[in-house]
């Protein structure tokens, strides 16, 4: 056990060097991800950790995919795609908590919550990054009116399909490694994760803060743009994209758990 953990620590240490070198995460984000990675490994074992790594790799690849094209449209991830500690918490808090609770209580309920949380974050990332490349403009999830790309609460057919694909990748991995052995749970996780992504869009369209930059005439989720304070046009100041991601991940997991207990 000790030897395995030492090997795990060495691998994480080497991976952290690459994370910083390629600016996948900033320094604080890297340190926090190491801490959370240790919790997940010690709570759920190597398979649970691998599922999280899958999300991490998918997130990096598709954030960088056609990044220049996204940047030219003004809809690319900020800081050239480098994620911060707030992004790490927003995406990782849900599955870290469910993983930790699973370690203490060892019930299928919490395992489903853990897998669903990873599925939501993976699916939502793919839905966002691939959806931004859609040739058709997104539609508001609230009223289906056409809105500008990058506007919170927008959905596209391409992004929705990508989101389902992301969920499926996590589910297939959990099944193929026997981390998930109850085949009925597949449906609960699939529904919970998909609804989690939809909740993300609903919250984004309603209570998430949205700003308008007068310099480039674009809507943005950032309160500042071009070193200038933007005008709040929608939502609550304290509710940003990270808060929405955190809430949707936890709510999606809770839905999957409730389905498991009631059906």
Secondary structure, DSSP 8 states (H G I E B T S, - for coil): -HHHHHHHHHHHHHHHHHHHHTTSB-HHHHHHHHHHHHHHHHHHHHHHHHHHHHHHHHHHHHHHTTHHHHHHHT-S-TGGG-B-HHHHHHHHHHHHHHHHHHHHH--HHHHHHHHHHHHHHHHHHHHHHHHTT-SS--EETTT--B--TT-TTEE-HHHHHHHHHHHHHHHHHHHHTTS---THHHHHHHHHHHHHHHHHHHHHHHTB-EEEETTTTEEESSSEETTEE-EEEESBTT--HHHHHHHHHHHHHHHHHHHHHH-
